């Protein structure tokens, strides 16, 4: 199901707050990308 722009905006705001201040780029790369794609409703398994 497609997300509305408002849902994407809300998810993006939540994402940015959760990841604010992250400093270990190498260790956080995979979780960061998974969380980023989740903003748009894209999950690792489909």
Buried (B, 14 or more C-beta within 10 A) or exposed (E): EEBEEEEBEEBEEEBEEEEEEEEEEEEEEEEBEEBBEBBEEEEEEE
